[in-house]
Amino acid sequence: MKFQLNQKNKRLLLIIGIVVLIELSGYGFFASLFRLIGSVS
């Protein structure tokens, strides 16, 4: 049971890491949102 939880946590951390990398590279959802807000105002 503990091993399965560890595997799930590793997968979650991997997904979070990939999302953070995409956001920092400037192609993520939040980056696009800020760009849109910036272009409107």
N, C-alpha and C positions, 0 to 999 in steps of 0.2 A: 504493500500500500504506500509506504513511504517513497519507494522508488518511482511509482507512477506519478506521485505528486511532484517529485523532482523533475521528471520528464516534462510534465505540463508547465512547470515554472520556467524551465529552460526554453520551451517553445514560445511562451509568452514574452520572455525577455528578448528572444530573437526577433519576434514580430515588432516589439516596441523599438528595438535597436534599428531595424530596417526603416520604420516610419520616421524616426528621428533623423536618420541619414538623408532620407528623401526630403524632409522638411528643410534641413540645413543646406541642401544642395539648391534649394529655391524652386523646386518643382512640386511641392506638396500643396495640400489643401489650404493651409493657413497662409503660406507664402502667396498663393494666388488670390486669396481673400484680401490680404493687405495691399496687394498690387491694385486690385479693383477699387478698394476704398481710396487709395492714393490717387488713382486716375480720375475718380469722380470729383473729389474736392480740390 
